Amino acid sequence: MPQAVVTDSKGVVAGEVKVKVADGEIPAYVARPATPNKHPRVDRGARDF
């Protein structure tokens, strides 16, 4: 049976957020570095899955 990948969350701010859409809100998850800087960004949408 495959095992889930677990990553240390040290230095990361993460959690659930709500994104406003035309007819309400949809749940989303955000994770970002805890320190400000020019970090790369990756956006995923529901159509990506």
Residue frames as a rotation matrix with the C-alpha (Angstrom) as fourth column:
MET 1
0.580 0.815 0.000 0.00
0.815 -0.580 0.000 0.00
0.000 0.000 -1.000 0.00
PRO 2
-0.084 -0.619 0.781 1.44
0.512 -0.699 -0.499 3.44
0.855 0.358 0.376 -0.92
GLN 3
-0.052 -0.032 -0.998 2.38
0.967 -0.250 -0.043 5.72
-0.248 -0.968 0.044 1.95
ALA 4
0.890 0.387 0.242 1.50
0.425 -0.895 -0.132 9.41
0.165 0.220 -0.961 2.15
VAL 5
-0.186 -0.939 0.289 4.39
0.687 -0.335 -0.644 11.84
0.702 0.079 0.708 1.83
VAL 6
0.805 0.369 -0.464 4.77
0.593 -0.510 0.623 13.89
-0.007 -0.777 -0.629 5.00
THR 7
-0.014 -0.791 0.612 6.82
0.574 -0.507 -0.643 17.07
0.819 0.342 0.461 4.87
ASP 8
-0.389 -0.230 -0.892 8.08
0.890 -0.343 -0.300 19.14
-0.237 -0.911 0.338 7.79
SER 9
0.524 0.664 0.533 6.12
0.757 -0.650 0.065 22.40
0.390 0.369 -0.844 8.04
LYS 10
0.179 -0.554 -0.813 8.99
0.695 -0.514 0.503 24.34
-0.697 -0.655 0.293 9.63
GLY 11
-0.736 -0.513 -0.442 9.26
0.147 -0.758 0.635 27.75
-0.661 0.403 0.634 7.98
VAL 12
-0.815 0.525 0.244 5.86
0.305 0.031 0.952 27.43
0.492 0.851 -0.185 6.25
VAL 13
-0.672 0.740 -0.027 2.58
-0.416 -0.407 -0.813 29.21
-0.613 -0.536 0.581 6.91
ALA 14
-0.896 0.355 -0.268 -0.32
-0.059 0.502 0.863 27.07
0.441 0.789 -0.428 5.68
GLY 15
-0.708 0.704 0.052 -4.06
0.108 0.181 -0.978 26.65
-0.698 -0.687 -0.204 6.06
GLU 16
-0.301 0.720 0.626 -7.49
0.952 0.265 0.153 26.75
-0.055 0.642 -0.765 4.53
VAL 17
-0.828 0.118 -0.548 -8.95
-0.093 -0.993 -0.073 29.93
-0.553 -0.009 0.833 3.02
LYS 18
0.191 0.907 0.374 -12.14
0.632 0.178 -0.755 30.89
-0.751 0.381 -0.539 1.16
VAL 19
-0.903 -0.428 0.031 -11.99
0.271 -0.512 0.815 32.28
-0.334 0.745 0.578 -2.38
LYS 20
-0.092 0.905 -0.416 -14.86
-0.199 -0.426 -0.883 34.48
-0.976 0.002 0.219 -3.54
VAL 21
-0.891 -0.042 0.451 -16.50
0.415 0.322 0.851 33.39
-0.181 0.946 -0.269 -6.81
ALA 22
-0.794 0.565 0.224 -19.53
-0.226 -0.616 0.754 34.70
0.564 0.548 0.617 -8.72
ASP 23
0.187 0.974 -0.127 -22.07
-0.270 0.175 0.947 32.69
0.944 -0.142 0.296 -6.74
GLY 24
0.981 0.189 0.045 -20.42
-0.082 0.192 0.978 32.48
0.176 -0.963 0.204 -3.31
GLU 25
0.217 -0.939 0.267 -17.16
-0.965 -0.165 0.205 31.04
-0.149 -0.302 -0.942 -2.02
ILE 26
0.772 -0.091 -0.629 -15.07
-0.101 0.959 -0.263 27.94
0.627 0.267 0.732 -2.59
PRO 27
0.845 -0.514 0.149 -12.59
-0.110 0.106 0.988 26.41
-0.523 -0.851 0.034 -0.15
ALA 28
0.674 -0.726 -0.135 -8.89
-0.146 0.048 -0.988 26.57
0.724 0.686 -0.073 -0.98
TYR 29
0.768 -0.545 -0.336 -5.58
0.570 0.342 0.747 25.73
-0.292 -0.765 0.574 0.67
VAL 30
0.781 -0.558 0.281 -2.64
-0.275 -0.712 -0.646 28.10
0.561 0.427 -0.709 0.85
ALA 31
0.688 -0.682 -0.247 0.97
0.621 0.378 0.687 27.40
-0.376 -0.626 0.683 1.82
ARG 32
0.755 -0.469 0.459 3.74
0.017 -0.685 -0.728 29.96
0.656 0.557 -0.509 1.69
PRO 33
-0.227 -0.900 -0.373 7.18
0.644 0.148 -0.751 30.56
0.730 -0.411 0.546 3.18
ALA 34
0.507 0.403 -0.762 7.04
0.860 -0.294 0.417 32.16
-0.056 -0.867 -0.496 6.63
THR 35
-0.170 -0.649 -0.742 9.71
0.450 -0.721 0.528 34.71
-0.877 -0.244 0.415 5.67
PRO 36
0.820 0.470 -0.326 9.11
-0.029 -0.535 -0.844 37.45
-0.571 0.702 -0.425 3.09
ASN 37
-0.404 -0.912 -0.076 11.24
-0.136 -0.022 0.990 37.21
-0.905 0.411 -0.115 -0.04
LYS 38
0.030 0.365 -0.931 10.93
-0.991 -0.112 -0.076 36.62
-0.132 0.924 0.358 -3.78
HIS 39
-0.516 -0.125 0.847 9.82
-0.244 0.970 -0.005 32.98
-0.821 -0.209 -0.531 -3.71
PRO 40
-0.947 0.226 -0.227 8.52
-0.164 0.265 0.950 31.00
0.275 0.937 -0.214 -6.71
ARG 41
-0.390 0.894 0.219 4.73
-0.690 -0.126 -0.712 30.64
-0.609 -0.429 0.667 -6.97
VAL 42
-0.973 0.199 -0.119 2.57
0.073 0.751 0.656 27.75
0.220 0.629 -0.745 -8.12
ASP 43
-0.416 0.904 0.100 -1.20
-0.822 -0.327 -0.466 28.09
-0.388 -0.276 0.879 -8.59
ARG 44
-0.979 0.205 0.006 -3.47
0.191 0.902 0.388 25.07
0.074 0.381 -0.922 -8.93
GLY 45
-0.472 0.882 0.012 -7.13
-0.879 -0.470 -0.083 25.20
-0.067 -0.050 0.997 -9.79
ALA 46
0.058 0.599 0.798 -9.93
-0.450 0.730 -0.515 22.64
-0.891 -0.329 0.312 -9.67
ARG 47
0.871 0.294 -0.394 -9.62
-0.469 0.257 -0.845 22.10
-0.147 0.921 0.362 -13.42
ASP 48
-0.025 -0.971 -0.237 -6.01
-0.958 0.091 -0.271 20.95
0.285 0.221 -0.933 -12.90
PHE 49
-0.635 -0.216 0.742 -7.16
-0.576 0.772 -0.268 17.72
-0.515 -0.598 -0.614 -11.25
